[in-house]
């Protein structure tokens, strides 16, 4: 391997030009620093920039772990641009910009007259200029973030590519089964590459992936609370929200809690009838709520411990649907929001749905239809990206089969092994209706 070479010049641009002329565009930058050389015999000293670089190895298997000349130059240019934009923003908007809201331009002009109006107008233009600079600064910071993330991902990929063949095979497997490449690289970068057996490597990847997942979400104590607790089950159409609501209600009823299912999906054809049929078959009390006030009435019932709210299905992108959901959420002071997403959903759609519902304050994920796919990487990826833990997973369409509590190691194992076969509790018989239950409201 060629020894690194040092290049000194008055400016960074001149030093980079020396590197380019001597080592070529593919040179790898090892370090960059500012230095000072004292003067001799009373002469003034001088400042200079020192860059250490070398030519990358010719081997096809070796991947440089350092930034290339072009990457390093782009990073320095971006940092300089951000610094210049910050200085310009401070000069235009003042050191306390953003600490108070300026008065509207029309009000300011109405309050002034003559020369005073010209001064106010000039100040308003200055604020507008400051806003433009701030917007430019935000774009540059976002660009810097993307550049740094890409550089980090490249280094992780380089470590995996330079490691044993098993790591490369494992990364291809994870990405092929839906896991984002960045997450796969981050997990494998922390895996000890010494295990040569496939089973040992898979076990190590499972443990590292489980450690990166947010903590699993457990239901809080729902007994002896001053007010009824509401559990909202939200999500896209076809995610199995109604089935999950019934399953969860049965589980809580077995804990001797008084549970009511509140159905707010009242406009979709057949939805109220389906929920009422579930209630009649399982003995659960069902109440249809056409407005937030009706949900508040259910929550105010002193005999009710938990209200599980079955909501209409949509992808979260329609403002009218989200406004309707928000109105029902506001009716419940003590609430838990569970987002049900099917394991069969494509990664891009999954990420879009979670992002759209994030404004509701998602407390946990419910992974449904996990028995219908072998690709679980996207589920793990969206959980890590959104920092939302898994509360439950379902593995059949039988309401009598209890939902499985969130388990990070089980999800990680499903991603690696491309199969998810959790140990399920024996189905319990549907409870008989309690005599004191009131009839469900049909309208």
C-alpha positions as CSV (number, residue, x, y, z in Angstrom):
1,X,0.0,0.0,0.0
2,X,1.3,3.4,-0.9
3,X,2.4,5.7,1.9
4,X,0.3,8.8,2.6
5,X,1.6,12.1,1.2
6,X,1.3,15.5,2.8
7,X,0.4,18.6,0.9
8,X,0.7,22.2,2.3
9,X,-0.8,25.3,0.8
10,X,-2.1,28.7,1.9
11,X,-5.7,27.7,1.3
12,X,-7.7,24.5,1.3
13,X,-8.6,24.9,-2.4
14,X,-4.9,25.1,-3.3
15,X,-4.1,22.1,-1.2
16,X,-6.8,20.1,-2.9
17,X,-5.5,21.2,-6.3
18,X,-2.1,19.8,-5.4
19,X,-3.7,16.5,-4.3
20,X,-5.6,16.3,-7.6
21,X,-2.5,17.1,-9.7
22,X,-0.3,14.6,-7.9
23,X,-2.7,11.7,-7.0
24,X,-5.7,12.2,-9.2
25,X,-9.4,12.6,-8.6
26,X,-9.8,9.3,-6.8
27,X,-7.4,10.2,-4.0
28,X,-8.5,9.4,-0.5
29,X,-8.3,12.2,2.1
30,X,-7.0,10.9,5.4
31,X,-6.9,14.2,7.3
32,X,-7.2,18.0,7.0
33,X,-5.9,20.6,9.4
34,X,-4.8,24.2,9.8
35,X,-1.3,24.8,11.0
36,X,1.1,27.7,11.8
37,X,4.8,28.0,10.9
38,X,6.7,30.5,13.0
39,X,8.9,32.9,11.2
40,X,12.8,32.8,11.4
41,X,15.1,35.7,12.3
42,X,12.2,38.0,13.2
43,X,10.2,37.3,10.1
44,X,6.4,36.9,10.6
45,X,5.0,33.5,10.7
46,X,2.5,32.0,8.2
47,X,-0.7,30.0,8.4
48,X,-1.2,27.1,6.0
49,X,-3.5,24.1,5.4
50,X,-2.1,20.6,5.5
51,X,-3.9,17.7,3.8
52,X,-2.8,14.1,4.1
53,X,-3.9,11.9,1.2
54,X,-3.1,8.7,-0.5
55,X,-4.0,6.7,-3.6
56,X,-6.7,4.0,-2.9
57,X,-5.6,0.4,-3.2
58,X,-6.0,-1.3,-6.6
59,X,-7.5,-4.4,-5.2
60,X,-11.1,-4.9,-6.3
61,X,-12.1,-6.2,-2.8
62,X,-10.7,-3.3,-0.9
63,X,-13.1,-0.4,-0.4
64,X,-11.8,2.9,1.0
65,X,-13.2,3.7,4.4
66,X,-12.2,7.4,4.1
67,X,-13.9,10.2,2.2
68,X,-12.6,10.7,-1.3
69,X,-11.3,14.0,-2.5
70,X,-14.6,14.9,-4.1
71,X,-16.6,13.9,-1.0
72,X,-14.3,15.9,1.3
73,X,-14.4,19.0,-1.0
74,X,-18.2,18.9,-1.1
75,X,-18.5,18.6,2.7
76,X,-16.2,21.6,3.2
77,X,-18.0,23.7,0.7
78,X,-21.3,22.9,2.3
79,X,-20.1,23.7,5.8
80,X,-18.7,27.0,4.5
81,X,-22.1,27.8,2.8
82,X,-24.0,27.0,6.1
83,X,-21.6,29.3,8.1
84,X,-22.0,32.1,5.5
85,X,-25.8,31.7,5.6
86,X,-25.9,31.8,9.4
87,X,-23.8,34.9,9.5
88,X,-26.1,36.6,6.9
89,X,-29.2,35.6,8.9
90,X,-27.7,37.1,12.1
91,X,-26.8,40.4,10.2
92,X,-30.3,40.7,8.7
93,X,-32.6,39.5,11.4
94,X,-30.5,40.4,14.5
95,X,-29.2,38.2,17.3
96,X,-32.7,37.6,18.8
97,X,-34.4,36.7,15.5
98,X,-37.3,34.2,16.0
99,X,-37.9,35.1,19.7
100,X,-41.0,37.1,19.0
101,X,-43.6,37.3,16.2
102,X,-43.4,40.5,14.1
103,X,-46.6,42.5,13.6
104,X,-48.3,42.0,10.2
105,X,-47.0,44.4,7.5
106,X,-50.5,46.0,7.0
107,X,-50.8,46.8,10.7
108,X,-47.3,48.3,10.8
109,X,-47.9,50.5,7.8
110,X,-51.2,51.7,9.2
111,X,-49.6,52.7,12.5
112,X,-46.9,54.7,10.7
113,X,-47.0,57.6,8.3
114,X,-44.6,59.6,6.1
115,X,-41.0,58.7,6.6
116,X,-41.9,56.3,9.5
117,X,-43.8,54.2,7.0
118,X,-40.7,53.9,4.8
119,X,-38.7,52.8,7.8
120,X,-41.3,50.1,8.7
121,X,-41.5,48.9,5.1
122,X,-37.7,48.6,5.0
123,X,-37.7,46.6,8.3
124,X,-40.4,44.3,6.8
125,X,-38.3,43.7,3.8
126,X,-35.4,42.9,6.0
127,X,-37.5,40.3,7.9
128,X,-38.6,38.8,4.6
129,X,-34.9,38.6,3.5
130,X,-34.1,37.0,6.8
131,X,-36.8,34.4,6.2
132,X,-35.4,33.6,2.8
133,X,-31.9,33.2,4.2
134,X,-33.4,31.0,7.0
135,X,-35.1,28.8,4.4
136,X,-31.9,28.5,2.4
137,X,-30.0,27.6,5.6
138,X,-32.6,24.9,6.4
139,X,-32.1,23.4,2.9
140,X,-28.4,23.4,3.3
141,X,-28.6,21.7,6.7
142,X,-30.9,19.0,5.3
143,X,-28.4,18.5,2.4
144,X,-25.6,18.2,4.9
145,X,-27.6,15.6,6.9
146,X,-28.2,13.6,3.7
147,X,-24.5,13.8,2.8
148,X,-23.4,12.6,6.2
149,X,-25.9,9.8,6.3
150,X,-24.8,8.7,2.8
151,X,-21.2,8.8,3.9
152,X,-21.9,6.7,7.0
153,X,-23.9,4.2,5.0
154,X,-21.0,3.9,2.5
155,X,-18.6,3.2,5.3
156,X,-20.9,0.6,6.7
157,X,-21.3,-1.0,3.3
158,X,-17.5,-1.0,2.9
159,X,-17.1,-2.8,6.2
160,X,-19.7,-5.4,5.2
161,X,-18.2,-5.8,1.7
162,X,-14.7,-6.2,3.1
163,X,-15.8,-8.8,5.7
164,X,-16.6,-12.5,5.4
165,X,-18.9,-13.6,2.5
166,X,-21.5,-14.5,5.1
167,X,-22.1,-10.9,5.9
168,X,-22.7,-10.0,2.3
169,X,-25.1,-12.9,1.9
170,X,-27.0,-11.9,5.0
171,X,-27.3,-8.2,3.9
172,X,-28.7,-9.3,0.5
173,X,-31.2,-11.5,2.4
174,X,-32.3,-8.7,4.7
175,X,-32.8,-6.2,1.9
176,X,-34.5,-8.7,-0.3
177,X,-37.0,-9.3,2.5
178,X,-37.9,-5.7,2.8
179,X,-35.5,-4.2,5.3
180,X,-34.1,-0.8,4.4
181,X,-30.5,-1.0,3.2
182,X,-29.3,1.6,5.7
183,X,-30.8,-0.4,8.7
184,X,-29.3,-3.7,7.4
185,X,-25.9,-2.1,7.1
186,X,-26.2,-0.6,10.6
187,X,-27.1,-3.9,12.1
188,X,-24.4,-5.9,10.3
189,X,-21.8,-3.3,11.2
190,X,-22.3,-4.2,14.8
191,X,-22.2,-7.9,14.3
192,X,-19.1,-9.9,15.2
193,X,-17.9,-11.3,11.9
194,X,-16.0,-14.1,13.5
195,X,-18.9,-16.6,13.5
196,X,-18.5,-18.7,10.3
197,X,-21.5,-21.0,10.9
198,X,-24.7,-19.7,9.3
199,X,-26.8,-20.4,12.4
200,X,-24.4,-18.5,14.7
201,X,-24.4,-15.5,12.3
202,X,-28.2,-15.5,12.1
203,X,-28.5,-15.6,15.8
204,X,-26.1,-12.7,16.2
205,X,-28.0,-10.6,13.6
206,X,-31.3,-11.3,15.4
207,X,-29.9,-10.1,18.7
208,X,-28.5,-6.9,17.2
209,X,-31.7,-6.1,15.3
210,X,-33.8,-6.7,18.4
211,X,-31.6,-4.3,20.3
212,X,-32.2,-1.6,17.7
213,X,-36.0,-1.9,17.8
214,X,-37.9,0.4,20.1
215,X,-39.1,-1.2,23.3
216,X,-42.3,-3.3,22.9
217,X,-45.4,-1.5,24.1
218,X,-47.4,-3.0,27.0
219,X,-50.9,-1.9,28.0
220,X,-51.0,0.3,31.1
221,X,-53.0,-0.6,34.2
222,X,-56.6,-0.3,33.2
223,X,-58.3,-1.2,36.5
224,X,-59.4,1.3,39.2
225,X,-58.9,4.4,37.2
226,X,-61.0,7.5,37.8
227,X,-62.2,7.6,34.2
228,X,-62.7,5.0,31.5
229,X,-59.6,4.4,29.4
230,X,-60.0,4.5,25.6
231,X,-58.0,2.4,23.3
232,X,-58.2,3.6,19.7
233,X,-57.5,1.1,16.9
234,X,-56.7,3.1,13.8
235,X,-55.2,2.3,10.4
236,X,-55.8,1.7,6.7
237,X,-58.7,-0.3,5.3
238,X,-58.3,-4.0,5.3
239,X,-55.8,-4.0,8.2
240,X,-58.0,-6.0,10.5
241,X,-58.9,-3.2,12.9
242,X,-62.4,-4.6,13.8
243,X,-61.0,-8.1,14.4
244,X,-58.2,-6.7,16.5
245,X,-60.7,-4.6,18.5
246,X,-62.8,-7.7,19.3
247,X,-59.7,-9.8,20.1
248,X,-58.4,-7.1,22.5
249,X,-61.8,-6.7,24.1
250,X,-62.0,-10.5,24.8
251,X,-58.5,-10.5,26.3
252,X,-59.4,-7.6,28.6
253,X,-62.7,-9.2,29.5
254,X,-60.9,-12.3,30.7
255,X,-59.1,-10.0,33.1
256,X,-62.5,-9.3,34.6
257,X,-62.7,-5.8,33.2
258,X,-65.9,-4.2,31.9
259,X,-65.2,-3.6,28.3
260,X,-67.2,-1.8,25.6
261,X,-66.5,-1.6,21.9
262,X,-67.4,1.8,20.5
263,X,-67.9,1.7,16.7
264,X,-67.2,5.0,14.9
265,X,-67.1,3.4,11.4
266,X,-70.8,4.0,10.9
267,X,-70.9,5.3,7.3
268,X,-69.3,2.4,5.5
269,X,-71.9,0.0,4.1
270,X,-72.1,-3.1,6.3
271,X,-69.6,-1.9,8.9
272,X,-72.1,-1.3,11.8
273,X,-73.8,-4.6,11.1
274,X,-70.5,-6.5,11.1
275,X,-69.5,-5.0,14.5
276,X,-72.9,-5.7,16.0
277,X,-72.7,-9.3,14.7
278,X,-69.3,-9.7,16.4
279,X,-70.8,-8.4,19.6
280,X,-73.7,-10.8,19.5
281,X,-71.5,-13.8,18.8
282,X,-68.9,-13.0,21.6
283,X,-71.1,-11.4,24.2
284,X,-69.3,-8.1,24.1
285,X,-71.2,-4.9,24.5
286,X,-71.1,-2.8,21.3
287,X,-72.2,0.8,21.0
288,X,-72.3,2.7,17.8
289,X,-71.1,6.3,18.1
290,X,-72.1,8.7,15.3
291,X,-70.5,11.8,17.0
292,X,-67.7,12.5,19.5
293,X,-70.4,13.5,22.1
294,X,-71.7,9.9,22.0
295,X,-68.2,8.5,22.6
296,X,-67.8,10.9,25.5
297,X,-71.1,9.6,26.9
298,X,-69.8,6.0,26.8
299,X,-66.5,7.0,28.5
300,X,-68.5,8.8,31.2
301,X,-70.3,5.5,32.1
302,X,-69.1,4.6,35.6
303,X,-69.7,0.9,34.9
304,X,-67.2,0.8,32.0
305,X,-63.5,0.2,32.6
306,X,-62.2,0.2,29.0
307,X,-63.6,1.5,25.8
308,X,-62.1,0.1,22.6
309,X,-62.8,2.4,19.7
310,X,-63.0,0.8,16.2
311,X,-62.3,3.6,13.7
312,X,-63.0,3.9,9.9
313,X,-60.1,2.7,7.7
314,X,-58.1,5.0,5.5
315,X,-54.5,5.7,4.7
316,X,-54.3,8.9,6.7
317,X,-53.8,11.2,3.7
318,X,-57.3,12.6,3.6
319,X,-57.7,15.7,5.7
320,X,-61.4,15.3,6.3
321,X,-60.9,11.7,7.6
322,X,-58.1,12.8,9.9
323,X,-60.1,15.8,11.2
324,X,-63.0,13.4,12.0
325,X,-60.6,11.0,13.8
326,X,-59.1,13.9,15.7
327,X,-62.5,15.0,16.9
328,X,-63.1,11.6,18.4
329,X,-59.6,11.5,19.9
330,X,-60.3,14.8,21.7
331,X,-63.3,13.2,23.4
332,X,-61.1,10.9,25.3
333,X,-58.7,12.4,27.8
334,X,-57.1,9.1,28.8
335,X,-56.4,7.3,25.6
336,X,-54.0,4.9,23.9
337,X,-53.6,4.9,20.1
338,X,-52.7,1.7,18.3
339,X,-51.9,1.7,14.6
340,X,-52.9,-1.5,12.9
341,X,-50.8,-2.2,9.7
342,X,-50.8,-5.4,7.7
343,X,-47.6,-7.2,7.3
344,X,-48.4,-7.6,3.6
345,X,-48.2,-3.9,2.9
346,X,-45.4,-2.6,0.7
347,X,-42.6,-0.8,2.4
348,X,-43.2,2.5,0.8
349,X,-46.9,2.4,1.6
350,X,-46.2,1.3,5.1
351,X,-43.8,4.2,5.8
352,X,-46.3,6.7,4.3
353,X,-49.2,5.4,6.5
354,X,-47.1,5.5,9.7
355,X,-46.0,9.0,8.8
356,X,-49.5,10.2,8.1
357,X,-50.9,8.8,11.4
358,X,-48.0,10.1,13.5
359,X,-49.9,13.3,14.1
360,X,-52.4,11.4,16.2
361,X,-49.7,10.4,18.7
362,X,-49.3,6.7,18.0
363,X,-48.5,4.7,21.1
364,X,-47.8,1.3,19.5
365,X,-48.0,-0.7,16.4
366,X,-50.3,-3.7,15.8
367,X,-48.8,-6.0,13.1
368,X,-51.7,-7.9,11.5
369,X,-51.8,-10.7,8.9
370,X,-48.3,-11.9,9.8
371,X,-49.2,-15.4,8.6
372,X,-49.7,-14.2,5.0
373,X,-46.1,-13.2,4.2
374,X,-42.4,-14.1,4.6
375,X,-41.1,-10.5,4.2
376,X,-41.0,-8.7,7.6
377,X,-38.1,-6.4,7.0
378,X,-40.3,-3.4,6.2
379,X,-42.1,-3.8,9.6
380,X,-38.8,-3.7,11.5
381,X,-37.6,-0.7,9.4
382,X,-40.7,1.5,10.0
383,X,-40.6,0.7,13.7
384,X,-37.0,1.8,14.0
385,X,-37.5,4.9,11.7
386,X,-40.6,6.1,13.5
387,X,-39.4,5.0,17.0
388,X,-42.7,3.3,17.7
389,X,-42.7,-0.1,19.5
390,X,-44.8,-3.1,18.6
391,X,-47.8,-3.7,20.9
392,X,-49.3,-6.8,19.3
393,X,-49.1,-9.1,16.3
394,X,-51.8,-11.3,14.9
395,X,-51.3,-14.5,13.0
396,X,-54.7,-15.6,11.9
397,X,-58.2,-14.2,11.2
398,X,-59.8,-16.0,14.1
399,X,-61.2,-13.5,16.7
400,X,-61.1,-16.2,19.4
401,X,-57.3,-16.4,19.0
402,X,-55.6,-13.9,21.3
403,X,-53.2,-11.3,19.8
404,X,-49.6,-11.9,20.6
405,X,-47.9,-9.2,22.8
406,X,-45.0,-7.4,21.1
407,X,-41.7,-9.2,21.2
408,X,-38.7,-7.6,19.6
409,X,-36.7,-10.8,19.4
410,X,-39.6,-12.7,17.7
411,X,-39.9,-9.9,15.1
412,X,-36.1,-9.9,14.5
413,X,-36.1,-13.7,14.2
414,X,-39.0,-13.5,11.7
415,X,-37.0,-11.0,9.6
416,X,-33.9,-13.1,9.5
417,X,-35.6,-16.5,9.1
418,X,-38.4,-15.3,6.8
419,X,-41.0,-17.1,8.9
420,X,-42.9,-16.2,12.0
421,X,-44.5,-19.0,13.9
422,X,-45.1,-17.7,17.5
423,X,-46.4,-20.0,20.2
424,X,-50.0,-19.1,20.5
425,X,-52.2,-19.7,23.6
426,X,-55.0,-22.1,23.3
427,X,-58.1,-20.4,22.0
428,X,-60.6,-19.6,24.8
429,X,-64.3,-20.2,24.4
430,X,-66.3,-17.0,23.8
431,X,-67.8,-15.8,27.1
432,X,-71.5,-15.7,27.8
433,X,-73.1,-12.3,27.7
434,X,-73.3,-10.6,31.1
435,X,-76.9,-10.1,32.2
436,X,-76.3,-6.5,33.1
437,X,-75.1,-5.5,29.6
438,X,-77.3,-3.1,27.8
439,X,-78.3,-3.7,24.2
440,X,-76.1,-2.2,21.5
441,X,-77.4,1.0,20.0
442,X,-78.4,0.4,16.3
443,X,-78.9,4.1,15.5
